[in-house]
Amino acid sequence: MTHPTTTTGPLLAQTAGGSPYLNMGIFGIFVLITMIAVFRASRNTRTAADYYAAGRAFSGSQNGVAISGDYLSAASFLGIAGAIAVHGYDGFLYSIGFLVAWLVALLLVAELLRNTGRYTMADVLSFRMRQRPVRVAASISTLSVSFFYLLAQMAGAGGLIALLLGIQDRVGQSIVIAVVGALMILYVLIGGMRGTTWVQIIKAVLLIAGAGVMTLWVLAMYGMNLSSLLGAAVDASGTEEILNPGLQYGISELTRLDFLSLAIALVLGTAGLPHILMRFYTVPNSKEARRSVQWAIWLIGLFYLFTLVLGYGAAAIVGRDTILDAPGGVNSAAPLLAAELGGPLLLGFIAAVAFATILAVVAGLTITASASFAHDIYANVIKRGKLDDKQQEVRVARITAVVVGLVSILGGIAANGQNVAFLVALAFAVAASANLPTILYSLFWKRFSTTGALWSMYGGLGITVTLIIFSPAVSGSETAMFPGADFAWFPLSNPGIVSIPLSFLLGYLGTVLSKDRPDEAKFREMEVRALSGAGAEKATEH
């Protein structure tokens, strides 16, 4: 998952004494290993269940590692470590918020969706509604979230890899973005969900292992004493405020409100992210889904503890001013720390981990987008479930993956060099506003109707996009996407605190004001299946 704390690459390789050739070599090794895994996985990718859900053949432990790989992004590693190094306690709030968001997603909706659906979020939302309009709305929402995520990831990939390889010109950076996009298309096209899952597993192992080694290294320098490390961070930064709340978000009432709005969008948006929820269809039953939860919680919680040590370690060893002066600003904290600890070799490894993270996330987003169009729009709306052969849907999904990949490449090239943080914020806000209210109402409110679902999804999407277009994230500030323009009238960078309650309200009003008659028998069937898993395996057969 990408978070709005990082938008560009962290560091020129030369700045930290690294070698672009060494970094490129480590990238190449990772690509070779993952490509072998994808080709091996492709041997068993034949049916729609294989392509979308990896044949439901992964164990709970494997899927838990893959979920952590899908959830822990380069932003978690680079952005949060940098935020803690520069802003101290306020930076660590991101770690706390993202872990809480994960718990909300898993404990509130994940297993229920897995038991009820087949391949996509729309399977659940349309279970007891009118199929065609709800599937179209859910697919549009899924594609919107995926598209904005992919734009930010592709632009971030271009910035990260180009800077680490020392590529400064626009053409060279565009080529880097195109290469990343081509690799993403290959992963999804050849391996489907099975290949993508193995990429995420490899990436998760690399990321957690790399962060763990650096954490132990930093603690060892201070006698394995966290208090000594915190004291050194205070001495290096010259203020005890780095240990107290308010350094970043206590500036004014508006910044506090902006942080609250962002936190609400992040915590609730995660539970509506289609590419995270889709991971639960890769296990054979609800028991393995629960094991996935256990593995993922432990791994994600452990990683976010690592970020605390890495952030304050960077503040103590590298220094706050050095981090802010480096190319990439706060995002350079982890690479600079790696260079200080282990020189060019460790820096190259950390660069490869960041690259692996981006590839894994964009692959997961691409397969989610392709599944949403092929399964929801093509198979169930256009063809009304009457396909000529079982391979037709998979062929359409693969074609869609290529189209999504090409559009992402062009969008990433267009967005390269600009402030793309608002794209990430938009993805989270859309997920929280358009998806989550409809999911919760569908699962828990017997009276919820098709009209309520459509009002909630379309209304949430429209409100969120409108408020962000007219926010400081797009115009009216030096860090905006269009700094020379000023058409911002909405004061907050993230609209979550407004758009999410309005989306819940629209879902309620659409239901109580419509004349739709809910199918109570369908709701009872959905409730039993969601809560107990009874009939879930039969429902997921294609």
Order of alpha helices (4+ residues) and beta strands (2+ residues): alpha-alpha-alpha-alpha-alpha-alpha-alpha-alpha-alpha-alpha-alpha-alpha-alpha-alpha-alpha-alpha-alpha-alpha-alpha-alpha-alpha-alpha
